[in-house]
C-alpha cells in the first residue's frame, strides 16, 4: 500500500518538447509485488509519453519524481537553425584540446 503522503510529479527534462499546461493530475496507483506500477492514461496523454521512453526517477523529500529522458534525435535543432554540422573528428579534437587546457590549469578530474 502506498502511504497517502507520497506524491508524484511528472515534468520534462528537455525544453524541446511542448511543455504541458501547469496543472495537477492526481491519481492513485498500486505497487505490484514486483514493485511495478501503471501510469494513468490521463498522465500518459498529458505528457505525450510513448512505449520505450526512458524515465529518470528521483526522490525529493517524500515525492517520487519521474521525468522523461529524451534521446539525441529529440535534440535536433535545439542549437538553432542555419548552423553547419560539425564533423565528429573535429568535435573529438576540440574536446581533446579543451581537456589539455583544463589539465594545464589544474582543472582535470582525478
N, C-alpha and C positions, 0 to 999 in steps of 0.2 A: 504494500500500500504506500502511496506517495503522501508524505506529510503535506498538510494544507499550506504550509509556509514556503514550499518550494515553488518557484515561478519559472517561467520560460520566456526568453527574449530571442527574437529572430531578427537579424539585420543583414546588411550586405557588407562584404569585405572590400568590394570594389565599387568605385563611383561610376564605372562604365555602365552598369545595369541601371534600369529605371528604378529609382527609389520609391518604395511604396508610400502611400499617404500615411502620415503618422496617425496610427490608431492602435488600440489594444485589442488583440484577439485572445480571448480566454476560453480554453477548453480543458477538459480533464482527460488524462490518458492513464493507462495502467502499464506497469513494467512487468514483462513476462519473466518466467523463471530463468530465461537465458539473458536477462537484463536488456531486452529489446522493447521498443515502444513504437507506436504508429503515429505519424503526423496527421493532424486533422486536415481534411480536404480543403477547408477554408484557408488554412495556412499555406498549403501547397499552392493553391491558386493565387493567393495574395502575393506570394514571393516568387512565383513562376519557377518553382522547384521542378527538377526533372530526375528521372531514374538515373542512377550512376553518378550524380553530383556528389562531390566531397563536401563534408561539413566539418568546420572547426568546432571543437567542444571546449568551453571554458567555464570555470566556476568562478562567479563573482559574489562573494558573501554566500547567501543561500540560494542564489539563482544559477540555473544552468543556461548558458548562452550558446546557441547554435548559430553559426554564421556560414553561409555558403562560400566555398573557396572556388575561385574561378581559374580556369586553365589559361595558358598563354594566349590561345586564339581569342579569348574573350577580351584581351587587352589590345587587340588590333585597333590602331587609330588613336590610342589613348595619348600619344605624344603630339597629336595634331596632324594636319594634312600637309601635303607637298614637302615631306621630308624624305630625302633619298635614303634607301635602305643601306645599312652598314654591313659589309661582309663579316662573317664570323671570325675570320683570321684577324681582321682589323680590330674587332672587339677584344679578342684574346690579347693582342699586342698592347692595346690600350690598358687593359686590366693588369697585365704584367708590369707595364711601366708605372702605373699608379701604385701597385704593391711595392715596387722598388723604391719609389719616392717615399711612401709611408714608412718603409723599413729604415731608410736613411734618416728619418726624423724620429725614429724610436717608436713608431706607431704600429708596428707589426704585431700580430697576435702570437701567442705562445705556441 
